[in-house]
Amino acid sequence: MRNKSLVFLVFAIVVIQSMLTTSCTSPAMYDQTYDFENQSWSKSDTAIFEVEVGDTVLNRDFILSLRTTKSYLYSNLWIYIMITAPDGSTSKVAQKIPLANPDGSWIGRVSGSLVESRLRFDSKPFPIKGTYVFKMVNATQEEVIGEVLDIGLRIE
């Protein structure tokens, strides 16, 4: 009888551990980046992401990632995010991506000469099924922003 209890206990521990491990590593629904030529983002360059949505129940986290070099001159970057829903409705939001603290230290993860900054800009379910188009443009006053490698959209 004692062996059966021990086998059951070991089995229960393995099952619980498996459930905890898989629940902590949820894959992204969408994860793409847009690369900028010559490490420069001009006002005429639009990053476009098309997302196919089949689930309108689950809450989703919307995350921007931005990679710059350490030579980037500013402490933040303003972008416009324009979203077109499957029914044709649109929205446009100005979003500030903080990149450096007031003392000049980087907020994001630094690796060599690169800085990767991430920002969760929204958290909600998609309202309807279908294809959503996310467009991101440079919203700064500069015609061209240098030292910007890429921008990404991740939806979890």
C-alpha positions as CSV (number, residue, x, y, z in Angstrom):
1,M,0.0,0.0,0.0
2,R,2.9,2.3,0.8
3,N,4.4,1.9,-2.7
4,K,1.1,2.9,-4.3
5,S,1.0,6.1,-2.3
6,L,4.6,6.9,-3.2
7,V,3.9,6.3,-6.9
8,F,0.8,8.4,-6.8
9,L,2.7,11.3,-5.0
10,V,5.5,11.2,-7.6
11,F,3.0,11.2,-10.4
12,A,1.1,14.1,-8.9
13,I,4.3,16.1,-8.5
14,V,5.3,15.5,-12.1
15,V,1.8,16.5,-13.4
16,I,1.7,19.7,-11.3
17,Q,5.3,20.7,-12.3
18,S,4.4,20.1,-16.0
19,M,1.3,22.3,-15.7
20,L,3.3,25.1,-14.0
21,T,6.0,25.0,-16.6
22,T,3.7,25.1,-19.6
23,S,1.5,27.9,-18.2
24,C,4.6,30.2,-17.7
25,T,5.7,29.9,-21.3
26,S,2.8,31.1,-23.4
27,P,3.9,31.7,-27.0
28,A,3.2,35.0,-28.7
29,M,0.2,35.2,-30.9
30,Y,2.2,37.5,-33.2
31,D,5.8,38.6,-33.2
32,Q,7.4,40.4,-36.1
33,T,9.9,43.2,-36.7
34,Y,10.4,45.8,-39.4
35,D,14.0,46.6,-40.3
36,F,15.1,50.2,-41.3
37,E,17.6,50.7,-44.1
38,N,20.8,52.5,-43.1
39,Q,19.7,52.5,-39.5
40,S,17.5,55.5,-40.1
41,W,13.7,56.0,-39.8
42,S,12.4,58.6,-42.1
43,K,8.9,60.1,-42.0
44,S,8.1,58.4,-45.3
45,D,9.0,54.9,-44.0
46,T,6.0,53.0,-42.5
47,A,6.3,49.8,-40.6
48,I,3.3,47.6,-41.5
49,F,2.2,44.5,-39.5
50,E,-0.8,42.4,-40.6
51,V,-2.3,40.3,-37.8
52,E,-4.8,37.5,-38.4
53,V,-7.2,37.3,-35.4
54,G,-9.4,34.3,-34.7
55,D,-10.0,34.8,-30.9
56,T,-12.0,37.7,-29.6
57,V,-12.3,36.4,-26.0
58,L,-8.7,36.3,-24.6
59,N,-7.1,39.5,-23.3
60,R,-4.0,40.3,-25.3
61,D,-0.9,42.3,-24.4
62,F,0.4,44.6,-27.2
63,I,4.1,45.1,-26.9
64,L,6.4,47.4,-29.0
65,S,10.1,46.6,-29.2
66,L,12.6,49.1,-30.6
67,R,16.3,48.5,-31.2
68,T,18.6,51.5,-31.5
69,T,22.3,51.9,-31.2
70,K,23.9,53.5,-28.1
71,S,24.6,56.5,-30.4
72,Y,20.8,57.3,-30.5
73,L,20.6,61.0,-29.6
74,Y,17.3,61.3,-27.7
75,S,15.8,59.9,-24.5
76,N,12.6,58.8,-26.2
77,L,10.9,58.2,-29.5
78,W,7.4,59.3,-30.5
79,I,5.5,57.2,-33.0
80,Y,2.0,57.1,-34.4
81,I,0.3,53.7,-34.3
82,M,-2.6,53.4,-36.8
83,I,-4.8,50.4,-36.6
84,T,-7.3,49.3,-39.2
85,A,-9.8,46.6,-38.1
86,P,-11.3,44.0,-40.4
87,D,-14.5,46.1,-40.6
88,G,-12.5,49.1,-42.0
89,S,-12.7,51.2,-38.8
90,T,-9.4,52.9,-37.9
91,S,-7.7,54.4,-34.9
92,K,-4.6,56.5,-34.5
93,V,-2.6,56.9,-31.3
94,A,0.6,58.8,-30.6
95,Q,2.8,56.7,-28.4
96,K,6.0,57.7,-26.6
97,I,8.7,55.0,-26.2
98,P,11.0,55.9,-23.3
99,L,14.6,55.0,-24.0
100,A,16.8,56.6,-21.4
101,N,16.5,57.9,-17.9
102,P,17.1,61.6,-17.1
103,D,20.7,60.8,-16.1
104,G,21.3,59.4,-19.6
105,S,21.4,55.7,-18.6
106,W,19.5,53.3,-21.0
107,I,16.2,51.9,-19.8
108,G,16.3,48.9,-22.2
109,R,18.6,45.9,-22.4
110,V,22.1,46.9,-23.6
111,S,24.2,44.4,-25.6
112,G,27.4,45.7,-27.0
113,S,26.5,48.8,-29.0
114,L,22.7,47.9,-29.2
115,V,19.9,48.9,-27.0
116,E,16.6,47.0,-27.0
117,S,13.6,48.8,-25.4
118,R,10.2,47.2,-24.9
119,L,6.9,48.8,-24.0
120,R,3.5,47.3,-23.4
121,F,1.2,49.9,-24.9
122,D,-2.2,48.2,-24.5
123,S,-3.9,45.2,-23.0
124,K,-7.3,44.1,-24.2
125,P,-9.1,41.5,-26.4
126,F,-9.6,42.1,-30.1
127,P,-13.2,43.2,-30.7
128,I,-13.8,41.2,-34.0
129,K,-12.3,38.4,-35.9
130,G,-10.3,39.0,-39.1
131,T,-7.2,40.8,-40.3
132,Y,-5.9,43.8,-38.4
133,V,-3.3,46.1,-40.0
134,F,-1.0,48.0,-37.7
135,K,1.0,50.9,-39.2
136,M,3.8,52.7,-37.3
137,V,5.3,55.9,-38.4
138,N,7.9,58.3,-37.1
139,A,6.0,61.0,-35.1
140,T,9.0,63.1,-34.2
141,Q,9.8,66.6,-35.6
142,E,12.9,65.3,-37.3
143,E,12.5,64.2,-41.0
144,V,14.9,61.3,-40.3
145,I,15.9,59.7,-37.0
146,G,19.3,58.0,-37.1
147,E,20.6,55.0,-35.2
148,V,17.2,53.1,-35.3
149,L,17.6,49.5,-36.4
150,D,14.1,48.1,-36.2
151,I,10.7,48.2,-34.6
152,G,8.7,45.2,-33.6
153,L,5.1,44.3,-32.7
154,R,4.5,41.4,-30.3
155,I,1.0,40.3,-29.2
156,E,0.7,37.8,-26.4
